[in-house]
Amino acid sequence: YAQREWLSQHNPWLYFSEALSLRVGIQVSSGLQGGTSTRRFAELMQQMKSKSVQCVLAEPEARRALLARLCQPQECKIIEVDPLGRDLTDAQYTGLLLHLTGQFERCLQ
């Protein structure tokens, strides 16, 4: 999966992508609440096509409508993943890491 491209609202995944030897994901904005201009949206659409992005990681706070517009169902999939593990009720840190690894694998395959 090292060469596969992916996108997220922002990049809380830098430490994780480095540990798994993955590419750094394409970021919609530098912060989770950051918006996108029409120009930035057009740039992202171009990147999605030119890099054949087939995976979008969506955090609970991500702007879903924007991600859905960028990720057309025929061309890519949106995988919901929480970098803080709030979706895991009884996992400890190792369990969180294994869960996140599985979500990346699911997204990138």
Contact map, one row per residue, 1 for C-alpha under 8 A:
1111000000000000000001000000000000000000000000000000000000000000000000000000000000000000000000000000000010011
1111000000000000000111100000000000000000000000000000000000000000000000000000000000000000000000000000000000000
1111100000000000000001100000000000000000000000000000000000000000000000000000000000000000000000000000000000000
1111110000000000000001100000000000000000000000000000100000000000000000000000000000000000000000000000000000010
0011111000000000000000101100000000000000000000000011111000000000000000000000000000000000000000000000000000000
0001111100000000000000001100000000000000000000000000111110000000000000000000000000000000000000000000000000010
0000111110000000000000001111000000000000000000000000101110000000000000000000000000000000000000000000000000000
0000011111100000000000001111000000000000000000000000000111000000000000000000000000000000000000000000000000000
0000001111100000000000000011101100000000000000000000000011100110001000000000000000000000000000000000000000000
0000000111110000000000000011111100000000000000000000000000000000000000000000000000000000000000000000000000000
0000000111111100000000001010011000000000000000000000000000000000000000000000000000000000000000000000000000000
0000000001111110000000000000000000000000000000000000000000000000000000000000000000100000000000000000000000000
0000000000111111100000000000000000000000000000000000000000000000000000000000000000100000000000000000000000000
0000000000111111110000010000000000000000000000000000000000000000000000000000000000000000000000000000000000000
0000000000011111111000000000000000000000000000000000000000000000000000000000000000000000000000000000000000000
0000000000001111111100000000000000000000000000000000000000000000000000000000000000000000000000000000000000000
0000000000001111111111110000000000000000000000000000000000000000000000000000000000000000000000000000000000000
0000000000000111111111110000000000000000000000000000000000000000000000000000000000000000000000000000000000000
0000000000000011111111000000000000000000000000000000000000000000000000000000000000000000000000000000000000000
0100000000000001111111000000000000000000000000000000000000000000000000000000000000000000000000000000000000000
0100000000000000111111100000000000000000000000000000000000000000000000000000000000000000000000000000000000000
1111000000000000111111110000000000000000000000000000000000000000000000000000000000000000000000000000000000000
0111100000000000110011111000000000000000000000000000000000000000000000000000000000000000000000000000000000000
0000000000000100110001111100000000000000000000000000000000000000000000000000000000000000000000000000000000000
0000111100100000000000111110000000000000000000000000000000000000000000000000000000000000000000000000000000000
0000111100000000000000011111000000000000000000000000000000000000000000000000000000000000000000000000000000000
0000001111100000000000001111110000000000000000000000000000000000000000000000000000000000000000000000000000000
0000001111000000000000000111110000010000000100000000000000000000000000000000000000000000000000000000000000000
0000000011000000000000000011111101110000000000000000000000000000000000000000000000000000000000000000000000000
0000000001100000000000000011111101000000000000000000000000000000000000000000000000000000000000000000000000000
0000000011100000000000000000111111000000000000000000000000000000000000000000000000000000000000000000000000000
0000000011000000000000000000111111000000000000000000000000001100000000000000000000000000000000000000000000000
0000000000000000000000000000001111100000000000000000000000000100000000000000000000000000000000000000000000000
0000000000000000000000000000111111110000000000000000000000000000000000000000000000000000000000000000000000000
0000000000000000000000000000100011111000000000000000000000000000000000000000000000000000000000000000000000000
0000000000000000000000000001100001111111100000000000000000000000000000000000000000000000000000000000000000000
0000000000000000000000000000000000111111100000000000000000000000000000000000000000000000000000000000000000000
0000000000000000000000000000000000011111110000000000000000000000000000000000000000000000000000000000000000000
0000000000000000000000000000000000011111111000000000000000000000000000000000000000000000000000000000000000000
0000000000000000000000000000000000011111111100000000000000000000000000000000000000000000000000000000000000000
0000000000000000000000000000000000011111111110000000000000000000000000000000000000000000000000000000000000000
0000000000000000000000000000000000000111111111000000000000000000000000000000000000000000000000000000000000000
0000000000000000000000000000000000000011111111100000000000000000000000000000000000000000000000000000000000000
0000000000000000000000000001000000000001111111110000000000000000000001000000000000000000000000000000000000000
0000000000000000000000000000000000000000111111111000000000000000000001000000000000000000000000000000000000000
0000000000000000000000000000000000000000011111111100000000000000000000000000000000000000000000000000000000000
0000000000000000000000000000000000000000001111111111100000000000000000000000000000000000000000000000000000000
0000000000000000000000000000000000000000000111111111110000000000000001100000000000000000000000000000000000000
0000000000000000000000000000000000000000000011111111100000000000000000000000000000000000000000000000000000000
0000000000000000000000000000000000000000000001111111000000000000000000000000000000000000000000000000000000000
0000100000000000000000000000000000000000000000111111100000000000000000000000000000000000000000000000000000000
0000100000000000000000000000000000000000000000111111110000000000000000000000000000000000000000000000000000000
0001111000000000000000000000000000000000000000111011111100000000000000000011000000000000000000000000000000000
0000110000000000000000000000000000000000000000010001111100000000000000100011100000000000000000000000000000110
0000111000000000000000000000000000000000000000000000111110000000000000100001111000000000000000000000000000110
0000011100000000000000000000000000000000000000000000111111000000001000100001111000000000000000000000000000100
0000011110000000000000000000000000000000000000000000001111100000000000000000011110000000000000000000000000100
0000000110000000000000000000000000000000000000000000000111111101001000000000011111000000000000000000000000000
0000000010000000000000000000000000000000000000000000000011111100000000000000000111100000000000000000000000000
0000000000000000000000000000000000000000000000000000000001111100000000000000000111000000000000000000000000000
0000000000000000000000000000000100000000000000000000000001111110000000000000000000000000000000000000000000000
0000000010000000000000000000000110000000000000000000000001111111001000000000000000000000000000000000000000000
0000000010000000000000000000000000000000000000000000000000001111111000000000000000000000000000000000000000000
0000000000000000000000000000000000000000000000000000000001000111111100000000000000000000000000000000000000000
0000000000000000000000000000000000000000000000000000000000000011111110000000000000000000000000000000000000000
0000000000000000000000000000000000000000000000000000000000000011111111000000000000000000000000000000000000000
0000000010000000000000000000000000000000000000000000000101000111111111100000010000000000000000000000000000000
0000000000000000000000000000000000000000000000000000000000000001111111110000010000000000000000000000000000000
0000000000000000000000000000000000000000000000000000000000000000111111110000000000000000000000000000000000000
0000000000000000000000000000000000000000000110010000000000000000011111110000000000000000000000000000000000000
0000000000000000000000000000000000000000000000010000011100000000001111111011110000000000000000000000000000000
0000000000000000000000000000000000000000000000000000000000000000000111111111100000000000000000000000000000000
0000000000000000000000000000000000000000000000000000000000000000000000111111100000000000000000000000000000000
0000000000000000000000000000000000000000000000000000000000000000000000011111000000000000000000000000000000000
0000000000000000000000000000000000000000000000000000110000000000000000111111100000000000000000000000000000000
0000000000000000000000000000000000000000000000000000111100000000000000111111110000000000000000000000000000000
0000000000000000000000000000000000000000000000000000011100000000000000111011111000000000000000000000000000100
0000000000000000000000000000000000000000000000000000001111000000001100100001111100000000000000000000000000100
0000000000000000000000000000000000000000000000000000001111000000000000000000111110000000000000000000001001100
0000000000000000000000000000000000000000000000000000000011110000000000000000011111000000000000000000000000000
0000000000000000000000000000000000000000000000000000000011110000000000000000001111100000000000000001001000000
0000000000000000000000000000000000000000000000000000000001110000000000000000000111111110000000000000000000000
0000000000011000000000000000000000000000000000000000000000100000000000000000000011111000000000000001000000000
0000000000000000000000000000000000000000000000000000000000000000000000000000000001111100000000000000000000000
0000000000000000000000000000000000000000000000000000000000000000000000000000000001111111000000010000000000000
0000000000000000000000000000000000000000000000000000000000000000000000000000000001011111100000000000000000000
0000000000000000000000000000000000000000000000000000000000000000000000000000000001001111100000000000000000000
0000000000000000000000000000000000000000000000000000000000000000000000000000000000001111111000010000000000000
0000000000000000000000000000000000000000000000000000000000000000000000000000000000000111111000000000000000000
0000000000000000000000000000000000000000000000000000000000000000000000000000000000000001111100000000000000000
0000000000000000000000000000000000000000000000000000000000000000000000000000000000000001111111110000000000000
0000000000000000000000000000000000000000000000000000000000000000000000000000000000000000011111110000000000000
0000000000000000000000000000000000000000000000000000000000000000000000000000000000000000001111111000000000000
0000000000000000000000000000000000000000000000000000000000000000000000000000000000000000001111111100000000000
0000000000000000000000000000000000000000000000000000000000000000000000000000000000000000001111111110000000000
0000000000000000000000000000000000000000000000000000000000000000000000000000000000001001001111111111000000000
0000000000000000000000000000000000000000000000000000000000000000000000000000000000000000000011111111100000000
0000000000000000000000000000000000000000000000000000000000000000000000000000000000000000000001111111110000000
0000000000000000000000000000000000000000000000000000000000000000000000000000000000000000000000111111111000000
0000000000000000000000000000000000000000000000000000000000000000000000000000000010100000000000011111111100000
0000000000000000000000000000000000000000000000000000000000000000000000000000000000000000000000001111111110000
0000000000000000000000000000000000000000000000000000000000000000000000000000000000000000000000000111111111000
0000000000000000000000000000000000000000000000000000000000000000000000000000001010000000000000000011111111100
0000000000000000000000000000000000000000000000000000000000000000000000000000000000000000000000000001111111110
1000000000000000000000000000000000000000000000000000000000000000000000000000000000000000000000000000111111111
0000000000000000000000000000000000000000000000000000000000000000000000000000001000000000000000000000011111111
0000000000000000000000000000000000000000000000000000011110000000000000000000111000000000000000000000001111111
1001010000000000000000000000000000000000000000000000011000000000000000000000000000000000000000000000000111111
1000000000000000000000000000000000000000000000000000000000000000000000000000000000000000000000000000000011111
